[in-house]
Amino acid sequence: MAPLLKEEGVKPGELLRDIVTTLAFPGNVFQGKDSQTCVAASIETIMAKTDPAEFARLATDLLWEGTAT
């Protein structure tokens, strides 16, 4: 697991569940109220809808390695 996520107390199982949920319901991605993450939420939604395999690969790389290419 990525060291920063581990330091923050993030649980891998919860993140993996979130990845699966996003893939199952990409329209439910929520950027948060009064948030500056509109672009990130839009990209997440589009990728989950149009290229779910790549979305899953990137998300799991970020989870385990802390980086993705």
C-alpha positions as semicolon CSV with decimal commas, in nm:
position;residue;x (nm);y (nm);z (nm)
1;M;0,000;0,000;0,000
2;A;0,120;0,353;-0,074
3;P;0,302;0,491;0,232
4;L;0,103;0,816;0,244
5;L;-0,227;0,629;0,246
6;K;-0,097;0,397;0,516
7;E;0,011;0,696;0,727
8;E;-0,339;0,842;0,695
9;G;-0,491;0,519;0,823
10;V;-0,662;0,432;0,495
11;K;-0,781;0,073;0,477
12;P;-0,710;-0,103;0,144
13;G;-1,035;-0,300;0,154
14;E;-1,239;0,018;0,183
15;L;-1,060;0,177;-0,113
16;L;-1,103;-0,136;-0,324
17;R;-1,473;-0,133;-0,237
18;D;-1,491;0,230;-0,348
19;I;-1,324;0,146;-0,680
20;V;-1,577;-0,131;-0,746
21;T;-1,865;0,098;-0,645
22;T;-1,742;0,372;-0,878
23;L;-1,722;0,124;-1,164
24;A;-2,072;-0,003;-1,092
25;F;-2,224;0,344;-1,046
26;P;-2,001;0,604;-1,217
27;G;-2,283;0,858;-1,219
28;N;-2,272;0,869;-0,839
29;V;-1,923;1,024;-0,821
30;F;-1,955;1,329;-0,596
31;Q;-1,691;1,600;-0,577
32;G;-1,807;1,728;-0,241
33;K;-1,974;2,049;-0,138
34;D;-1,773;2,368;-0,191
35;S;-1,487;2,161;-0,330
36;Q;-1,214;2,239;-0,581
37;T;-1,223;1,888;-0,731
38;C;-1,468;1,933;-1,021
39;V;-1,210;1,841;-1,284
40;A;-1,093;1,533;-1,092
41;A;-1,451;1,416;-1,036
42;S;-1,531;1,467;-1,404
43;I;-1,226;1,270;-1,516
44;E;-1,308;0,993;-1,267
45;T;-1,664;0,967;-1,399
46;I;-1,564;0,972;-1,765
47;M;-1,290;0,712;-1,719
48;A;-1,513;0,481;-1,516
49;K;-1,778;0,499;-1,790
50;T;-1,560;0,482;-2,101
51;D;-1,259;0,272;-1,996
52;P;-1,335;0,081;-1,675
53;A;-1,033;-0,148;-1,707
54;E;-0,794;0,147;-1,730
55;F;-0,974;0,323;-1,445
56;A;-0,932;0,015;-1,226
57;R;-0,565;-0,021;-1,323
58;L;-0,486;0,342;-1,244
59;A;-0,679;0,337;-0,917
60;T;-0,512;0,019;-0,792
61;D;-0,167;0,144;-0,897
62;L;-0,229;0,460;-0,696
63;L;-0,350;0,254;-0,401
64;W;-0,056;0,014;-0,392
65;E;0,229;0,215;-0,543
66;G;0,126;0,576;-0,481
67;T;0,184;0,654;-0,847
68;A;0,039;0,559;-1,184
69;T;0,137;0,613;-1,545
